[in-house]
Amino acid sequence: MNYRWYFFSIIGLLLIGLGLCVFGEALIQKINRESYFMLGTLSLVIFNTGICFVGEAIFIRRQKT
């Protein structure tokens, strides 16, 4: 059985969580009036990559049925 969709969904969910954690760190830096732009941008990239992985998992899973 092909579990490629399972792999994509797990990686996607991990990346979404990581993106939110990095966003939290950027928010803390902003509150402390430190430089937060790069960390905030990185969090956006990680979060959106996670969304793409989950979307790909759904696409792969729907093709099988």
Stockholm file with secondary structure:
# STOCKHOLM 1.0

chainA/1-65         MNYRWYFFSIIGLLLIGLGLCVFGEALIQKINRESYFMLGTLSLVIFNTGICFVGEAIFIRRQKT
#=GR chainA/1-65 SS CCCHHHHHHHHHHHHHHHHHHHHHHHHHHHHTTCCCHHHHHHHHHHHHHHHHHHHHHHHHHHHHC
#=GC SS_cons        CCCHHHHHHHHHHHHHHHHHHHHHHHHHHHHTTCCCHHHHHHHHHHHHHHHHHHHHHHHHHHHHC
//
